[in-house]
Amino acid sequence: MRHTRRLVGLVVALMLTITAAACSRPDSQEETGRVLNIGATAEPVGMDMITTSGAAIPFVLLYNVYETLVKLDADGNIRPLLASEWTDSADGTVYTFTLQPDAKFASGAPVDADAVVASFERARSDAATEQIRSQWDVVDTIEATDAHTVTVTLRKPSNRWLYDLTGSAGIISDPTATDLATTPAGSGPYRFASWEQGSHVELTANDAYWGTAARFDDVFFRFYSDSNAMTTAMLSSQLDIISNLPVPTAVDQFSDASRFTVYEGSSQGEVVLGFNQENKALSDLKVRQAINHAIDRQALMDSVWGGKGQLIGSMVPPTDPWFEDLSDTYAYDPEAARALLKEAGYEDGLSITLSVPTLPYGPTSGRFIVAQLAEVGITVKLEELEWARWLDLVYTKHDYDMTIVAHVEPRDMRAFATEGNYWNYDNEQFNELLRQADEGTVEDQTTKLKEAARVLADDAAADWLFLLPNIVIATTDISGIQANQVSMSFDLTTLAARN
């Protein structure tokens, strides 16, 4: 039996969810064409999310400059965007997409089947990052059936593939563009205008947009390495929005309801203490277990993040259907940690380096962990790296012992199964569970992914410190904010100014 999904009503955005009223498109009378200033922390290290790693690029560009055939709504349901509808075969291996006939790129070139095929082929080429390519490994062929129809044939059924199309792997880029690394070119409501490194990225309204018009003439994503400076900028009316408050303890500074609205929701951001299992000590399960036992995660969250967030225990946020609270897998127990280190042959101590990015949670969490591990006989040297340096040394070159980073990609548990992952983690049981989850029924997916999450937890593949909250601060004249983060995009399409 073939299933057809059709567009009903408006295609809404994702990134942060609140109430149905707030999630709906603002009324047209709210549009003012004003400039919007958004404060953010992690700055992109490039502009091409297909060839360059990092969540900061899709945060700015996804759904704003680049669009996808399908996207998630605020409830996590897959809805049409550049595709007006699609069908899948009875065996789940053939997908046929019908494109929006009026869709075009900002350049005026049509978003036709050839452009979609070219974008998809680029995403699974050697030019793409391993993370992007891995999301296409189930695909056999991609064909333009006619000018407005694309057929994708999978090698085997996949529960995750269509979901992946809602993210970076599914963006459709303008084939007439010459350098996507410096000048992104898509079909979204905004055009890329400029990038002043160390300062901001500017987007400007795409006046020829095929869908609902942009509600701001210009949008500036302004980057702050100093969280206090961002807070000051918001309080002094230099910003309209803080996209995610980097220091939750500062939330009380925005208590004036006549000026600010505070939205608190959940995120996809697992703050992970990662272990490089190429390191001899960290390849030992007992050592990894000891480190997990040695860290009081609740105390860390209270100290570093003002008690806001959630303990999780594995690579699954509570918004995923297969979530289970595994935070007690290795409860805080310094005595157990010392015993495990002794069994592993490190009775006389262990020295190790912790390399953290200079993002708000990094150095503060790092200092807390240094102190706690010292209590069980592990000497830790803390190394602070600028974000670009972290991406190069840790993520790309795997030149580190331990690290801390927030993984904000939705449904990213499979990062531990990706070939060449920066943890150097490889567990055949875990990999097989992911395969079974992907190829089975929807019920199989939930069951098998719960099992896979438990394998990661039991294997102490990492130490999941806490799940980041999503705290957005906006001036009271900005409407359409969503509180729960459900994608990698800071989606501008729901936002408007009331005056």
C-alpha positions as CSV (number, residue, x, y, z in Angstrom):
1,M,0.0,0.0,0.0
2,R,1.4,3.4,-1.0
3,H,1.1,6.3,1.4
4,T,0.7,9.9,0.3
5,R,1.3,12.9,2.6
6,R,-0.1,16.2,1.4
7,L,0.4,19.8,2.6
8,V,-2.4,20.9,4.9
9,G,-2.2,24.6,6.0
10,L,1.1,26.4,6.5
11,V,4.4,24.6,6.8
12,V,5.6,25.7,10.2
13,A,9.0,25.8,11.7
14,L,10.8,23.9,14.3
15,M,13.7,24.9,16.6
16,L,11.9,25.9,19.8
17,T,8.1,25.0,20.7
18,I,5.8,26.8,23.1
19,T,2.0,27.0,22.9
20,A,0.0,26.5,19.7
21,A,-0.8,30.2,19.6
22,A,2.8,31.2,19.9
23,C,3.8,28.6,17.3
24,S,1.4,29.9,14.7
25,R,2.4,32.4,12.0
26,P,2.0,36.0,13.3
27,D,-0.7,38.0,11.7
28,S,0.2,40.1,8.7
29,Q,-0.4,43.4,10.5
30,E,2.5,42.5,12.8
31,E,5.0,42.7,9.9
32,T,7.1,45.8,10.1
33,G,10.2,45.1,8.0
34,R,12.4,46.0,10.9
35,V,16.0,44.8,11.6
36,L,16.3,41.8,13.9
37,N,19.4,41.3,16.1
38,I,20.0,37.8,17.6
39,G,22.7,37.0,20.1
40,A,24.4,33.6,19.8
41,T,27.5,31.9,21.1
42,A,29.1,29.5,18.6
43,E,30.2,31.2,15.4
44,P,30.3,29.2,12.2
45,V,33.8,28.3,10.9
46,G,32.5,28.2,7.3
47,M,29.3,28.7,5.4
48,D,28.9,25.3,3.7
49,M,27.2,22.8,6.0
50,I,27.8,20.0,3.6
51,T,31.6,20.2,3.6
52,T,32.2,21.8,7.0
53,S,31.4,20.3,10.4
54,G,29.7,22.1,13.2
55,A,26.2,23.0,14.4
56,A,26.7,26.7,14.1
57,I,26.2,26.8,10.3
58,P,22.7,25.2,10.1
59,F,21.8,27.3,13.2
60,V,22.0,30.4,11.0
61,L,21.2,29.1,7.5
62,L,18.9,26.1,7.8
63,Y,15.3,27.0,6.8
64,N,16.3,30.7,6.6
65,V,18.6,30.6,3.5
66,Y,18.5,26.9,2.7
67,E,15.3,24.9,2.5
68,T,14.7,21.1,2.4
69,L,12.1,19.0,0.6
70,V,10.5,18.2,4.0
71,K,10.8,19.6,7.5
72,L,9.6,19.0,11.0
73,D,6.7,20.9,12.5
74,A,6.7,22.0,16.1
75,D,5.4,18.6,17.2
76,G,8.2,16.7,15.4
77,N,6.0,15.6,12.5
78,I,7.5,15.6,9.0
79,R,5.7,18.0,6.7
80,P,6.2,19.2,3.1
81,L,8.3,22.2,2.2
82,L,10.0,22.3,-1.2
83,A,8.1,19.1,-1.9
84,S,4.3,19.6,-2.1
85,E,3.8,15.9,-1.5
86,W,5.6,12.5,-1.6
87,T,4.8,8.9,-1.7
88,D,6.7,5.8,-0.6
89,S,6.5,2.3,-1.9
90,A,4.9,-0.6,0.1
91,D,8.4,-2.0,1.0
92,G,9.6,1.5,2.0
93,T,12.5,1.6,-0.5
94,V,11.2,4.0,-3.2
95,Y,10.3,7.6,-2.4
96,T,8.8,9.9,-5.0
97,F,8.7,13.7,-4.4
98,T,6.6,16.2,-6.2
99,L,8.2,19.6,-6.1
100,Q,6.4,22.9,-5.4
101,P,5.9,24.3,-8.9
102,D,6.6,27.9,-8.0
103,A,9.7,27.4,-5.9
104,K,12.8,29.2,-7.0
105,F,16.2,30.1,-5.7
106,A,17.0,33.7,-4.6
107,S,18.9,34.0,-7.9
108,G,15.6,33.4,-9.8
109,A,16.7,29.9,-11.0
110,P,14.0,27.3,-10.6
111,V,14.0,24.7,-7.8
112,D,13.6,21.9,-10.3
113,A,14.3,18.1,-10.2
114,D,17.8,18.6,-11.6
115,A,18.8,21.0,-8.8
116,V,17.5,18.6,-6.2
117,V,19.4,15.7,-7.7
118,A,22.6,17.8,-7.9
119,S,22.2,18.8,-4.2
120,F,21.6,15.2,-3.1
121,E,24.5,13.9,-5.1
122,R,26.8,16.5,-3.6
123,A,25.7,15.6,-0.1
124,R,26.8,12.0,-0.6
125,S,30.0,12.8,-2.5
126,D,33.5,12.7,-1.1
127,A,33.3,16.5,-0.7
128,A,30.8,16.1,2.1
129,T,31.7,15.5,5.8
130,E,31.5,11.9,7.0
131,Q,28.5,12.8,9.2
132,I,26.6,14.1,6.2
133,R,27.7,11.2,3.9
134,S,26.7,8.6,6.5
135,Q,23.1,9.9,6.3
136,W,23.0,9.0,2.6
137,D,24.6,5.5,2.9
138,V,21.3,3.8,2.6
139,V,20.5,5.5,-0.8
140,D,21.0,3.6,-4.0
141,T,19.9,5.9,-6.8
142,I,18.5,9.5,-7.2
143,E,16.7,10.3,-10.4
144,A,14.9,13.3,-11.9
145,T,11.7,11.6,-13.3
146,D,10.6,14.9,-14.9
147,A,11.1,18.6,-14.2
148,H,9.1,18.5,-10.9
149,T,9.5,14.9,-9.8
150,V,12.4,13.2,-8.0
151,T,12.6,9.5,-7.2
152,V,15.0,8.2,-4.6
153,T,15.6,4.5,-4.3
154,L,17.0,3.0,-1.1
155,R,19.1,-0.2,-0.8
156,K,16.9,-1.3,2.1
157,P,14.1,0.2,4.2
158,S,15.1,3.0,6.6
159,N,13.2,4.6,9.4
160,R,15.7,7.4,9.7
161,W,16.3,8.5,6.1
162,L,13.3,10.7,5.6
163,Y,13.9,12.3,9.0
164,D,17.5,13.1,8.0
165,L,16.1,15.0,4.9
166,T,14.7,17.6,7.3
167,G,18.2,18.6,8.4
168,S,21.6,19.6,6.9
169,A,21.9,16.5,4.7
170,G,18.7,17.5,2.8
171,I,19.4,21.1,1.9
172,I,18.8,22.2,-1.7
173,S,21.4,24.6,-3.0
174,D,21.4,26.8,-6.1
175,P,23.3,25.0,-8.9
176,T,24.2,28.3,-10.5
177,A,26.2,29.4,-7.4
178,T,29.9,29.4,-7.7
179,D,31.2,29.2,-4.1
180,L,28.9,27.9,-1.4
181,A,31.7,28.0,1.1
182,T,31.7,31.8,1.1
183,T,28.3,32.7,-0.4
184,P,25.4,30.4,0.6
185,A,22.7,30.2,-2.1
186,G,19.3,28.7,-1.4
187,S,15.6,29.2,-1.9
188,G,14.7,30.4,1.6
189,P,13.0,33.6,2.7
190,Y,16.3,35.2,3.4
191,R,19.5,35.7,1.3
192,F,23.0,35.5,2.7
193,A,24.3,39.1,2.8
194,S,27.7,39.1,4.7
195,W,29.8,37.4,7.3
196,E,32.1,39.6,9.4
197,Q,34.2,36.9,11.2
198,G,34.3,37.4,14.9
199,S,31.3,39.6,14.8
200,H,28.1,38.7,12.9
201,V,26.4,37.0,10.0
202,E,23.9,39.2,8.1
203,L,20.9,37.9,6.3
204,T,18.6,40.0,4.2
205,A,15.0,39.5,3.0
206,N,14.6,37.5,-0.2
207,D,12.1,39.8,-2.0
208,A,11.5,37.1,-4.6
209,Y,10.7,34.4,-2.1
210,W,8.2,31.9,-3.5
211,G,6.4,31.4,-0.1
212,T,5.4,33.6,2.8
213,A,7.5,36.7,2.7
214,A,10.3,37.4,5.2
215,R,9.1,39.6,8.1
216,F,12.3,41.4,8.7
217,D,14.4,43.4,6.2
218,D,17.7,42.4,7.8
219,V,18.6,39.8,10.4
220,F,22.0,39.9,12.2
221,F,23.2,36.8,14.1
222,R,25.7,38.5,16.5
223,F,28.3,36.2,18.2
224,Y,29.6,36.6,21.7
225,S,32.4,34.7,23.3
226,D,31.7,36.6,26.6
227,S,28.3,35.6,28.0
228,N,28.3,38.7,30.2
229,A,28.7,40.9,27.1
230,M,25.7,39.2,25.5
231,T,23.6,39.8,28.6
232,T,24.7,43.4,28.7
233,A,23.8,43.8,25.0
234,M,20.3,42.5,25.6
235,L,19.7,44.6,28.7
236,S,20.9,47.7,26.8
237,S,18.5,47.1,23.8
238,Q,21.3,46.1,21.4
239,L,19.6,42.7,20.9
240,D,16.1,41.6,20.3
241,I,16.7,38.0,21.1
242,I,19.2,35.8,23.0
243,S,18.9,32.6,21.1
244,N,19.9,30.4,24.1
245,L,21.0,32.1,27.3
246,P,24.6,30.9,27.8
247,V,24.5,31.4,31.6
248,P,21.2,30.3,33.0
249,T,22.0,32.0,36.4
250,A,21.6,35.3,34.5
251,V,17.9,34.7,33.8
252,D,16.7,36.8,36.8
253,Q,18.2,39.8,35.1
254,F,15.4,39.6,32.6
255,S,12.5,39.6,35.1
256,D,11.1,42.9,33.9
257,A,8.0,41.5,32.0
258,S,7.3,44.9,30.5
259,R,10.6,44.6,28.5
260,F,11.4,40.8,28.2
261,T,9.7,37.5,27.8
262,V,11.6,34.4,29.0
263,Y,10.9,31.1,27.3
264,E,12.2,27.9,29.0
265,G,12.1,24.6,27.1
266,S,14.0,21.5,26.3
267,S,16.8,21.0,23.8
268,Q,18.5,18.3,21.8
269,G,21.9,19.3,23.4
270,E,23.5,16.5,25.3
271,V,26.6,17.9,27.1
272,V,29.0,15.0,26.7
273,L,32.3,14.2,28.5
274,G,33.9,12.3,25.7
275,F,36.6,9.8,25.9
276,N,39.2,9.2,23.1
277,Q,39.4,5.4,23.2
278,E,42.7,5.5,21.3
279,N,44.1,6.5,24.7
280,K,45.3,3.3,26.5
281,A,43.7,4.2,29.9
282,L,40.4,5.3,28.4
283,S,40.1,2.2,26.3
284,D,39.7,0.3,29.6
285,L,36.0,0.0,30.6
286,K,36.9,0.1,34.3
287,V,38.6,3.5,33.9
288,R,35.6,4.9,32.0
289,Q,33.3,3.5,34.7
290,A,35.5,5.0,37.4
291,I,35.3,8.5,35.8
292,N,31.5,8.2,35.6
293,H,31.3,7.3,39.2
294,A,33.7,10.1,40.2
295,I,31.5,12.9,38.9
296,D,28.5,14.2,40.7
297,R,26.5,15.3,37.7
298,Q,23.6,16.9,39.7
299,A,26.1,19.0,41.6
300,L,27.9,19.9,38.3
301,M,24.6,21.0,36.7
302,D,23.7,23.0,39.9
303,S,27.1,24.7,40.0
304,V,27.7,25.2,36.2
305,W,24.2,25.7,34.8
306,G,22.2,27.0,37.7
307,G,20.4,23.7,38.2
308,K,18.6,24.1,34.9
309,G,18.7,21.2,32.5
310,Q,18.1,17.5,32.9
311,L,20.2,14.4,33.8
312,I,19.9,11.8,31.0
313,G,22.6,9.1,31.2
314,S,22.8,8.3,27.5
315,M,22.6,9.9,24.0
316,V,18.9,10.4,24.0
317,P,16.8,13.5,25.0
318,P,13.4,13.1,26.5
319,T,11.7,14.3,23.4
320,D,12.7,11.1,21.5
321,P,10.2,8.2,21.7
322,W,13.0,5.8,22.9
323,F,14.1,7.9,25.9
324,E,14.7,6.2,29.2
325,D,16.2,7.9,32.2
326,L,19.6,6.2,32.5
327,S,21.2,8.8,34.7
328,D,21.7,6.4,37.6
329,T,23.7,3.8,35.5
330,Y,26.8,5.0,37.3
331,A,25.7,6.9,40.4
332,Y,28.1,9.3,42.1
333,D,30.3,7.0,44.2
334,P,34.0,8.1,44.7
335,E,34.8,4.9,46.6
336,A,33.6,2.8,43.7
337,A,35.7,4.9,41.4
338,R,38.8,4.4,43.4
339,A,38.2,0.6,43.5
340,L,37.7,0.4,39.7
341,L,40.9,2.4,39.1
342,K,42.8,0.0,41.4
343,E,41.4,-3.0,39.5
344,A,42.5,-1.3,36.2
345,G,46.1,-0.9,37.5
346,Y,46.0,2.8,38.3
347,E,46.1,2.5,42.1
348,D,49.0,5.1,42.1
349,G,47.0,7.5,40.0
350,L,46.4,8.5,36.4
351,S,47.3,11.7,34.5
352,I,45.2,12.9,31.6
353,T,44.3,16.0,29.6
354,L,40.8,17.5,29.2
355,S,40.5,19.7,26.1
356,V,37.3,21.8,26.1
357,P,36.0,24.5,23.8
358,T,35.7,28.0,25.1
359,L,31.9,27.8,24.9
360,P,30.0,28.8,28.1
361,Y,29.6,25.3,29.5
362,G,33.2,24.2,28.6
363,P,35.7,25.8,30.9
364,T,33.3,25.9,33.9
365,S,32.4,22.2,33.5
366,G,36.0,21.4,33.0
367,R,37.2,23.0,36.2
368,F,34.5,21.2,38.2
369,I,35.5,17.9,36.7
370,V,39.2,18.5,37.3
371,A,38.4,19.0,41.0
372,Q,36.2,15.9,41.2
373,L,38.6,13.6,39.4
374,A,41.5,14.7,41.6
375,E,39.6,13.3,44.6
376,V,39.8,9.8,43.2
377,G,43.4,10.0,42.1
378,I,43.1,11.2,38.5
379,T,45.2,14.3,37.7
380,V,43.7,16.3,34.9
381,K,45.3,19.1,32.9
382,L,42.6,21.4,31.6
383,E,43.2,22.8,28.1
384,E,40.9,25.5,26.7
385,L,40.5,25.8,22.9
386,E,38.8,28.3,20.7
387,W,35.9,26.7,18.8
388,A,37.7,26.5,15.5
389,R,40.8,25.0,17.2
390,W,38.6,22.5,19.0
391,L,37.0,21.4,15.7
392,D,40.4,20.9,14.2
393,L,42.3,19.2,17.0
394,V,39.5,17.2,18.7
395,Y,36.8,16.6,16.1
396,T,38.9,16.3,13.0
397,K,42.3,15.1,14.2
398,H,41.3,13.2,17.3
399,D,44.3,14.7,19.1
400,Y,43.0,14.7,22.7
401,D,42.3,12.5,25.7
402,M,39.0,13.8,27.1
403,T,36.8,16.6,25.9
404,I,33.4,18.2,26.7
405,V,31.0,19.4,24.0
406,A,27.2,19.7,23.5
407,H,25.9,17.6,20.7
408,V,22.8,19.4,19.5
409,E,22.0,17.4,16.4
410,P,18.6,15.7,16.6
411,R,18.5,11.9,17.0
412,D,22.3,11.8,17.1
413,M,22.9,8.5,19.0
414,R,24.2,7.0,15.7
415,A,27.2,9.4,15.9
416,F,28.8,6.7,18.1
417,A,28.4,4.2,15.1
418,T,29.8,6.6,12.4
419,E,33.0,5.4,10.9
420,G,35.9,7.5,12.1
421,N,33.9,9.1,15.0
422,Y,36.1,11.3,17.1
423,W,35.6,9.1,20.2
424,N,37.1,6.2,18.3
425,Y,34.2,4.2,19.7
426,D,33.3,0.9,18.0
427,N,30.8,-1.6,19.5
428,E,29.4,-4.3,17.2
429,Q,26.4,-4.9,19.4
430,F,25.5,-1.2,19.4
431,N,25.9,-1.0,15.6
432,E,23.7,-4.0,15.1
433,L,21.0,-2.6,17.2
434,L,21.0,0.6,15.2
435,R,20.8,-1.4,12.0
436,Q,17.8,-3.4,13.3
437,A,16.1,-0.2,14.5
438,D,16.5,1.4,11.1
439,E,15.3,-1.5,9.0
440,G,12.5,-2.8,11.2
441,T,9.0,-1.5,12.1
442,V,8.3,1.7,13.9
443,E,7.8,-0.4,17.1
444,D,11.2,-2.2,16.4
445,Q,12.8,1.2,16.1
446,T,11.7,2.3,19.5
447,T,12.6,-1.0,21.2
448,K,16.0,-1.4,19.5
449,L,17.0,2.2,20.1
450,K,16.2,1.8,23.8
451,E,18.4,-1.2,23.9
452,A,21.2,0.7,22.0
453,A,21.0,3.6,24.5
454,R,21.4,1.1,27.4
455,V,24.5,-0.4,25.6
456,L,26.1,3.1,25.4
457,A,25.3,3.7,29.1
458,D,26.5,0.4,30.4
459,D,29.7,0.6,28.2
460,A,30.4,4.0,29.7
461,A,31.0,5.1,26.1
462,A,31.0,8.7,27.5
463,D,29.7,10.5,30.6
464,W,26.5,12.4,29.7
465,L,26.8,15.3,32.1
466,F,23.4,16.9,31.5
467,L,20.9,17.9,28.8
468,L,21.1,21.6,28.0
469,P,17.9,23.6,28.7
470,N,16.7,25.9,26.0
471,I,16.3,29.4,27.5
472,V,15.4,32.1,25.0
473,I,15.1,35.7,25.9
474,A,13.1,38.1,23.7
475,T,11.9,41.6,23.9
476,T,8.1,41.8,24.3
477,D,7.6,43.1,20.8
478,I,8.9,39.9,19.2
479,S,6.2,37.2,18.6
480,G,6.4,33.6,17.3
481,I,9.1,32.3,19.6
482,Q,9.1,28.6,20.2
483,A,10.5,27.3,23.4
484,N,11.6,23.7,22.7
485,Q,14.5,23.1,20.3
486,V,13.6,20.3,17.9
487,S,16.1,20.9,15.1
488,M,19.5,22.5,14.4
489,S,18.0,25.6,13.0
490,F,17.1,28.9,14.6
491,D,14.1,29.2,12.3
492,L,13.1,32.8,11.5
493,T,10.0,31.9,9.6
494,T,7.7,32.0,12.7
495,L,9.0,35.3,14.1
496,A,7.5,38.8,13.6
497,A,7.7,42.2,15.3
498,R,4.5,43.4,16.9
499,N,5.4,47.1,16.4
